[in-house]
Amino acid sequence: MEEIKAQTGSPTSRHKKNLLFVLVLSGTYMIAEVIGGLVTQSLALMADAAHMLTDVVGLFLAFIAIKIGERKADASKTFGYYRTEILAAVINAVVLLGISVYVLYEAYQRFQNPPAVQSKTMLIVAGIGLVVNIIGMMILRKDSEGSLNMKGAYFEVLSDMLTSIGVMIAGVIMLTTGWYYADPIISAAIGLLIFPRTWRLLKEAVNVLLEGTPKDVDIHQLRQSLEEVPGVKDVHDLHVWSLTSSVNAMSAHIVRNNRTAQNPLLKTLTEVTTANFKISHTTFQIEEEGYEEQEMHL
């Protein structure tokens, strides 16, 4: 049996400085935006303020998750604390979905009786928010490609940017036409736009928690590659799962030809797995012919 030990710290640890900068930037602007939303009485701007609040909370959770994920494995957490990042991604997704539902509800209420809105002030506040969100997106975009936790943080900022654009559109319409129905209509559109990306993020994060096969690993091709290794008679109880984003693990029972030496076989199996598939942790149980355990899983 051979196992590759877990690395110290999660792959997303290198992104924490960028995440902290965006967190401070968003938090500072959030205070100004909440005040602006209350003064202008704009639902669209309040929706932007609410998203900025969840943005700050989500970024904070993502940062804390990275810090916890850096803790070394111990006797009670033998794989370390990687999964805290996935939990943060789930929380971010659930909060975003909840906020979207709330905005849709508020839009329905206001559509029945739209209040007058201070369009000019609303437009200025939203414009500043757009700049802040664009800066945050530019910083986090690359970091989001390899981590569900960072993707969750990126989606938080992305949703805020969409909200700011929507608020500005509503502000221009109300400023030029006085048509205050634009406020709840744009707010509802923003709520609906956020749903698809957030839902995909939630599905990916839940798949990790359920120890589903990572989407970047073809388990059938992996099985075939292992079976083609000289000396391998059969492969069973093959499992592949993610500890966190970009950290995949696998285990398998390998039935070897009785004439095949175990150590060279283990070396070849490990090389085939780590070189050709995105797997960093491998565990193989070598079995001789006639000693195959009953297969309970894939």
C-alpha positions as CSV (number, residue, x, y, z in Angstrom):
1,M,0.0,0.0,0.0
2,E,1.3,3.4,-0.9
3,E,-0.1,6.8,0.0
4,I,1.1,10.3,-1.0
5,K,0.9,12.6,2.0
6,A,-1.2,15.7,2.0
7,Q,0.6,19.0,1.4
8,T,0.7,21.6,4.0
9,G,-1.9,24.4,3.4
10,S,-4.5,24.4,0.7
11,P,-3.9,25.4,-2.9
12,T,-5.9,28.6,-2.4
13,S,-3.6,29.8,0.4
14,R,-1.6,31.8,-2.1
15,H,-4.8,33.9,-3.0
16,K,-5.5,35.1,0.5
17,K,-3.7,38.5,0.1
18,N,-5.8,39.3,-3.0
19,L,-8.9,38.2,-1.1
20,L,-8.2,40.3,1.9
21,F,-7.6,43.4,-0.3
22,V,-11.0,42.9,-2.0
23,L,-12.6,42.3,1.4
24,V,-11.4,45.6,2.8
25,L,-12.3,47.5,-0.4
26,S,-15.8,46.0,-0.5
27,G,-16.4,46.6,3.2
28,T,-15.4,50.2,3.0
29,Y,-17.8,50.9,0.1
30,M,-20.6,48.8,1.7
31,I,-21.0,51.4,4.5
32,A,-21.4,54.2,2.0
33,E,-23.8,52.3,-0.1
34,V,-26.1,51.3,2.8
35,I,-26.3,55.0,3.7
36,G,-27.0,55.9,0.0
37,G,-29.7,53.3,-0.3
38,L,-31.5,54.6,2.8
39,V,-31.3,58.2,1.7
40,T,-32.5,57.6,-1.9
41,Q,-35.2,55.0,-1.0
42,S,-34.3,53.0,-4.1
43,L,-35.0,49.3,-4.0
44,A,-32.4,48.7,-6.7
45,L,-29.8,50.5,-4.7
46,M,-30.8,48.7,-1.5
47,A,-30.5,45.4,-3.5
48,D,-27.0,46.4,-4.4
49,A,-26.3,47.3,-0.8
50,A,-27.7,44.0,0.3
51,H,-25.5,42.1,-2.2
52,M,-22.5,44.1,-1.1
53,L,-23.3,43.1,2.5
54,T,-23.4,39.4,1.5
55,D,-20.3,40.0,-0.6
56,V,-18.4,41.2,2.5
57,V,-19.7,38.3,4.6
58,G,-18.9,35.8,1.8
59,L,-15.4,37.2,1.3
60,F,-14.8,37.1,5.0
61,L,-16.0,33.5,5.1
62,A,-13.7,32.6,2.2
63,F,-10.8,34.2,3.9
64,I,-11.4,32.5,7.2
65,A,-11.9,29.2,5.4
66,I,-8.4,29.6,3.8
67,K,-6.9,30.3,7.2
68,I,-8.5,27.3,8.7
69,G,-7.5,25.2,5.7
70,E,-3.9,26.0,6.3
71,R,-4.0,24.1,9.6
72,K,-2.0,20.9,9.6
73,A,-3.6,17.5,9.7
74,D,-4.0,16.0,13.2
75,A,-5.3,12.8,14.8
76,S,-8.9,14.0,14.6
77,K,-8.6,15.5,11.1
78,T,-6.3,13.2,9.3
79,F,-6.9,14.9,5.9
80,G,-6.6,18.3,7.4
81,Y,-9.1,21.1,7.2
82,Y,-9.5,21.5,3.5
83,R,-13.2,21.0,3.5
84,T,-13.8,24.3,5.3
85,E,-13.3,26.0,2.0
86,I,-16.1,24.0,0.4
87,L,-18.4,24.7,3.3
88,A,-17.7,28.4,2.8
89,A,-18.6,28.0,-0.9
90,V,-21.9,26.4,0.0
91,I,-22.7,29.1,2.5
92,N,-21.9,31.8,-0.1
93,A,-24.2,30.1,-2.7
94,V,-27.1,29.7,-0.2
95,V,-26.9,33.3,0.9
96,L,-26.8,34.6,-2.6
97,L,-29.8,32.5,-3.6
98,G,-31.7,33.7,-0.4
99,I,-30.9,37.4,-1.3
100,S,-32.1,36.9,-4.8
101,V,-35.4,35.5,-3.6
102,Y,-35.8,38.4,-1.2
103,V,-35.1,41.0,-3.9
104,L,-37.7,39.3,-6.2
105,Y,-40.2,39.5,-3.4
106,E,-39.4,43.2,-2.7
107,A,-39.6,44.0,-6.4
108,Y,-43.1,42.5,-6.5
109,Q,-44.2,44.6,-3.5
110,R,-42.8,47.8,-5.0
111,F,-44.1,47.1,-8.5
112,Q,-47.6,47.4,-7.0
113,N,-46.8,50.9,-5.7
114,P,-43.4,52.2,-6.8
115,P,-42.2,55.1,-4.6
116,A,-40.4,58.2,-5.9
117,V,-36.6,57.6,-6.0
118,Q,-33.7,60.1,-5.8
119,S,-32.4,59.0,-9.2
120,K,-29.4,61.3,-9.4
121,T,-27.9,60.3,-6.0
122,M,-28.7,56.7,-6.7
123,L,-26.8,56.9,-10.0
124,I,-23.7,58.4,-8.4
125,V,-23.6,55.8,-5.6
126,A,-24.1,52.9,-8.1
127,G,-21.4,54.3,-10.3
128,I,-18.9,54.2,-7.5
129,G,-20.0,50.7,-6.6
130,L,-19.4,49.6,-10.2
131,V,-15.8,50.8,-10.1
132,V,-15.2,49.0,-6.8
133,N,-16.7,45.8,-8.1
134,I,-14.8,45.9,-11.4
135,I,-11.5,46.2,-9.4
136,G,-12.5,43.3,-7.2
137,M,-13.4,41.1,-10.2
138,M,-10.1,41.9,-11.9
139,I,-8.2,40.8,-8.8
140,L,-10.2,37.6,-8.1
141,R,-10.9,36.4,-11.7
142,K,-7.8,34.4,-12.2
143,D,-7.8,33.1,-8.6
144,S,-11.3,31.7,-9.1
145,E,-10.3,29.2,-11.8
146,G,-8.8,26.6,-9.5
147,S,-10.9,26.9,-6.3
148,L,-14.6,26.6,-5.5
149,N,-14.0,28.8,-2.5
150,M,-12.4,31.6,-4.6
151,K,-15.1,31.0,-7.3
152,G,-17.7,31.6,-4.6
153,A,-16.0,34.9,-3.6
154,Y,-15.7,35.9,-7.3
155,F,-19.4,35.2,-7.9
156,E,-20.2,37.4,-4.9
157,V,-18.3,40.3,-6.5
158,L,-19.7,39.5,-10.0
159,S,-23.3,39.6,-8.6
160,D,-22.6,43.0,-7.1
161,M,-21.2,44.3,-10.4
162,L,-24.4,43.1,-12.2
163,T,-26.5,44.8,-9.5
164,S,-24.5,48.1,-9.9
165,I,-25.0,48.0,-13.7
166,G,-28.8,47.4,-13.2
167,V,-29.0,50.2,-10.6
168,M,-27.3,52.6,-13.1
169,I,-29.7,51.6,-15.9
170,A,-32.7,52.1,-13.6
171,G,-31.3,55.4,-12.5
172,V,-30.9,56.7,-16.0
173,I,-34.4,55.6,-17.0
174,M,-36.0,57.3,-13.9
175,L,-33.8,60.4,-14.3
176,T,-34.8,60.9,-17.9
177,T,-38.4,59.7,-17.9
178,G,-39.6,59.7,-14.3
179,W,-40.8,56.1,-14.8
180,Y,-40.3,54.7,-11.4
181,Y,-41.4,51.2,-12.4
182,A,-37.8,50.8,-13.7
183,D,-36.6,50.4,-10.2
184,P,-38.4,47.1,-9.2
185,I,-38.2,45.7,-12.8
186,I,-34.4,46.1,-12.9
187,S,-34.2,44.7,-9.4
188,A,-36.1,41.6,-10.4
189,A,-33.9,41.1,-13.5
190,I,-30.8,41.3,-11.3
191,G,-32.2,38.6,-9.0
192,L,-33.0,36.3,-11.9
193,L,-29.5,36.8,-13.4
194,I,-27.7,35.7,-10.3
195,F,-29.5,32.4,-10.0
196,P,-27.9,30.2,-12.7
197,R,-24.2,30.8,-11.8
198,T,-24.9,30.5,-8.1
199,W,-26.9,27.3,-8.6
200,R,-23.9,25.7,-10.5
201,L,-21.5,26.7,-7.8
202,L,-23.8,25.1,-5.1
203,K,-24.0,21.9,-7.1
204,E,-20.2,21.7,-7.5
205,A,-19.7,22.3,-3.8
206,V,-22.3,19.8,-2.7
207,N,-20.7,17.2,-5.1
208,V,-17.5,17.7,-3.2
209,L,-19.2,17.3,0.2
210,L,-20.9,14.1,-1.1
211,E,-17.5,12.8,-2.2
212,G,-18.7,12.6,-5.8
213,T,-16.2,12.0,-8.7
214,P,-14.5,15.3,-9.6
215,K,-15.6,16.7,-12.9
216,D,-12.0,16.9,-14.1
217,V,-11.3,13.2,-13.6
218,D,-12.6,10.6,-16.0
219,I,-13.0,7.6,-13.7
220,H,-13.6,5.1,-16.6
221,Q,-10.4,6.2,-18.3
222,L,-8.6,6.0,-15.0
223,R,-9.8,2.4,-14.5
224,Q,-8.7,1.5,-18.0
225,S,-5.3,3.0,-17.5
226,L,-4.8,1.0,-14.2
227,E,-5.9,-2.2,-15.8
228,E,-3.4,-1.8,-18.6
229,V,-0.5,-1.7,-16.2
230,P,1.6,-4.8,-16.7
231,G,1.0,-7.3,-13.9
232,V,-2.5,-6.0,-13.0
233,K,-5.2,-8.7,-13.3
234,D,-8.1,-6.7,-12.1
235,V,-9.1,-3.3,-10.5
236,H,-12.1,-3.0,-8.1
237,D,-13.4,-0.7,-5.3
238,L,-12.1,2.3,-7.2
239,H,-13.0,5.6,-5.6
240,V,-12.1,9.1,-6.6
241,W,-13.1,12.2,-4.6
242,S,-12.0,15.8,-3.8
243,L,-10.7,17.0,-0.5
244,T,-11.1,20.5,-1.7
245,S,-10.7,22.3,-5.1
246,S,-7.7,21.0,-7.1
247,V,-6.9,18.4,-4.4
248,N,-8.2,15.0,-5.6
249,A,-7.7,11.7,-4.0
250,M,-8.3,8.1,-5.0
251,S,-8.1,4.6,-3.6
252,A,-8.3,1.2,-5.4
253,H,-7.9,-2.5,-4.8
254,I,-5.5,-4.0,-7.3
255,V,-5.4,-7.7,-8.0
256,R,-1.8,-8.5,-9.2
257,N,-0.4,-11.4,-11.1
258,N,1.3,-13.6,-8.5
259,R,4.6,-13.4,-10.5
260,T,4.6,-9.6,-10.4
261,A,6.8,-7.8,-7.7
262,Q,4.7,-5.6,-5.5
263,N,7.0,-2.5,-5.1
264,P,7.7,-1.9,-8.8
265,L,4.0,-2.4,-9.4
266,L,3.1,0.2,-6.8
267,K,5.5,2.7,-8.3
268,T,4.1,2.2,-11.8
269,L,0.5,2.6,-10.6
270,T,1.3,5.8,-8.7
271,E,3.2,7.3,-11.7
272,V,0.3,6.4,-14.1
273,T,-2.3,8.0,-11.8
274,T,-0.5,11.2,-10.8
275,A,1.0,11.9,-14.2
276,N,-2.1,11.4,-16.4
277,F,-4.9,12.4,-14.0
278,K,-5.4,15.3,-11.7
279,I,-4.9,13.3,-8.6
280,S,-2.5,14.1,-5.9
281,H,-3.3,11.5,-3.2
282,T,-3.2,7.8,-4.1
283,T,-3.9,4.7,-2.0
284,F,-3.6,1.2,-3.5
285,Q,-4.4,-2.1,-1.8
286,I,-2.5,-4.9,-3.5
287,E,-4.2,-8.3,-3.6
288,E,-2.9,-11.6,-4.9
289,E,-5.0,-13.8,-7.2
290,G,-7.4,-15.8,-5.1
291,Y,-7.6,-13.1,-2.4
292,E,-10.0,-10.7,-4.1
293,E,-12.2,-9.0,-1.5
294,Q,-15.9,-8.7,-2.5
295,E,-16.5,-5.5,-4.5
296,M,-18.9,-3.3,-2.7
297,H,-18.6,-0.2,-4.9
298,L,-17.5,0.9,-8.3
